[in-house]
Structure formats: C-alpha cells, structure tokens
Amino acid sequence: MNPPADSQVGKAVKAADRAHVFHSWSAQGLIDPLPVAGAEGSYFWDYDGNRYLDFSSQLVNTNIGHQHPKVVAAIQAQAGKLCTIAPGFAVDVRSEAARLIAGRTPGDLDKIFFTNGGAEAVENAVRMARLHTGRTKVLSAYRSYHGATAAAINLTGDPRRWPSDTASAGVVHFWGPHLYRSHFHAETEAQECERALAHLEETIAFEGPQTIAAIILETVVGTAGVLVPPPGYLAGVRDICDRHGIVFVLDEVMAGFGRTGRWFAADHFGVVPDLLTFAKGVNSGYVPLGGVAISSEIAATFDRRPYPGGLTYSGHPLACASAVATINVMEEERIVENADRIGATVLGPGLRELAERHPSVGEVRGFGVFWALDLVKDKATREPLVPYNAAGDANAPMAAFAAACKKNGLWPFVNMNRAHVVPPCTITEAEAKEGLSALDAALSVADGHTTTA
Ligand code: PLP
C-alpha cells in the first residue's frame, strides 16, 4: 500500500517535470501534472497522501490493474535472461506471446506483427491493406481515434486530427451508427443500423469501390464515446467489404483484451475482420507493445514478397514476456469474466440508477468495464453539457465535474461532454461501488449546469 507521504519529493519531481518534460496534447505552460508516487491494483497515489481509485485505467490500458505481482516478476525474470534481441531472430517469449494472442483472436487471424503501440499497429495494418489490394484509399468513421502517427491521425475522426490533417492521406470519413445522436434521424437501433449501412454503401459508390483498400472501425468506439454498434452493423460492414474486395480492419487497441467482458469486442458480434489491431490491454501497458493480427489470406500476400515495414523493437522480449504473463494471469484469475460480471451486475445497473436521479446524465452506454455517461444540459433536447470540442470557460462544467471526482478520490476519464467509466478489468464489486458513490457526488456538480438547475 502507499508509503508515507513526502510532499518535498513530490515538489522536486514536479519541478523537474516542468523544467524538462514536454507533454503530449498540451499547451506546456497551462498544465499541472500530478506527481504520482506509486500504484497498486485499482489505485494510485501522490506524494501528499492522496489516493485515487483509477476509473480511467490510465489511458484505458491497465486492464489487469497496477503492478500485478506475477507480471512484474515475469518482466524481472526476462530482464535477467535476455533484455533485447533483434526482430529477425526466433525467441521463446516472442513465439509464445504470438501463439497466445493468435489463440484468442477471432477466426483465422493467426499471424502477429508486433509493434510498440496502437498507432504503429494502425499504420502497419493500413500499409498491409494497401499492398494487398493495390488500392490507396481508406475509409474511417467520424467519432473515432486511431492514434497520433501520420496515417493513424489522419484516420482519426475527432478534433485531434485537425492540426495534422494534410488532406492528402487517402482517407475518407463517414458516419457510423450512434442512435443517441443519430445522423440518420433514426428512432430505433434497427433503423440506425440499416441507414448507417446504406450511407456507407453510398459513400463507397461515390468514392469508387475499386479505389478503396480498407475500411477501419473501432469495434466499439472508445475515446469518442463508447459507441456500441447496433446488432447487424459490423456484419453488414463485413458483407460490404466482401462484395467490394475491401480489407476490413477492426481496431481493438482500446476494446480488446477483456475490456468489453470478452477477449475481443468482435466476439460479441460474431464478426471476423481481415486485420485486427491491438495494444494497451495485451500487457496492460507494463512495457510498450502493440500489434496487428493478420488473416491467412493477407499473410499469404507476403509469403514470397517482402513486407516493407519493420521496427527495431518489434516483439521486444520484455514486452512479450509481460504479454505472456498478462494473458496467463487473465486466464488463471478469470479476469475477462470478472469484467463481464462487474459490468452486468454492478456498473451497468449502478450507472443506470445514477442516470435516473441525475438530470445531467442523458444516456448510459457500454458493457464490461467500458461505459460512458453522456452528460447533457437538458435530457429532452440532449444538448451536450459542453459544446463539441469546448475549451477554457466553455468547458467549465466538465472541468468542475472532473475536479469533484478527484476531490472524492476518484480519477475519472473525461472527454468532451462525457465521463467514461473504464476501471481495470480486475475491479472488485466493493471498488466499483466506491467509484459509483464518488460519481454520484460529482454528478450533483454537473447537475448544477443543467437547465433544471
Ligand atoms: N486505436 C485506438 C482505438 C485507441 O484508443 C488508441 C489510443 O488510445 C490508439 C489506436 C493509439 O494507440 P497508442 O496511443 O498506443 O499509439
């Protein structure tokens, strides 16, 4: 558990950070990073004695919680044995990690190309699709995130793309299904599904099917809102891809490895993509790792023709050892089943009960340990609590909500007008209830910004 607080050390850590660390996604002069002293299980703590229940899983990656002793031990053992070796060699932990991953991915996705994270997985999936088809264009959804490297950021369908969008990346965006904020004026899931598929067909017809290498979708859209596709949508996209010779890529960087209460979110929908990208939960981010699971047909394209891509640290032994240990621990401790059970029996019912009592909660959606509260000014109009991409004063209601969570010992995941409830897959019933009660208090602050206040 947490060692005694030492504020002086915390101050020194923060001072060096502010002097020398250049942070992601931030105006460097406007941020105030919390110095973290340690973490264990579902909690982390600072140097001032404050402890936080981690309802963010950091960046939705610590699926087995912080510092799982068996995974820490596996990394230590691997470090003592073989820290690094080039990707061209065959090595026990890399072979075993690939075998364990391929044994869990759907269908015939049996070959694994390892990367250092999610964005590189997406880059390589797109490259494989382009080489396999000889086509250039890639279709992706508005309301999506695929990473921050060149192709991945251009595929992304949220404002993080705008400053980097060259408008020349061969990417075309379309609308996926999202009934609560339907672009298709739909009133039922079935209508939303049918109309979203018709919209995609039409987009393909007008772009020219023979120009399209791939369609990439997050199986369940993560950062852009925990959008669970309606029944039939992903099967419909699979069918469209098959009819037009388009490679279907499912991005499971956030949704994979237990988050939805299945090994992969695709398992809920019975759909097998041609390529599946993963990262985060594969080893809970203990050592950077990602990858692409490849169908036999696409793998065969590169049987006699070299695949023109690689990374110095592809299949890094420390990362692979942590993946092997993580997957084994997830099996032994039935961690995927725990995520499913906690979602169905505690988080789902608990969040829906909060929605009934709080005027600021417009919709609750998700499953497993993958939930979003869509916060609104007004339940009837569904006007978001803050405008799309709000910053500064315009974002004050969400900032106040997040501050209230932290004050109550809960570290939230907040994006635009939403609070995502994404704790580790290992969360206990008692911890989930503790989190729900902190959310209850923080939602009263959000309620103060609704039209009913
Ligand atoms: N794809 C999805 C669905 C993601 O959620 C993310 C990160 O949040 C990425 C790709 C990029 O992964 P990374 O940050 O490891 O590059």
Residues whose N, C-alpha, C, O or C-beta is under 5 A from the ligand:
A	BS01	PLP	G117 G118 A119 E120 Y145 H146 G147 E218 G222 D251 V253 M254 A279
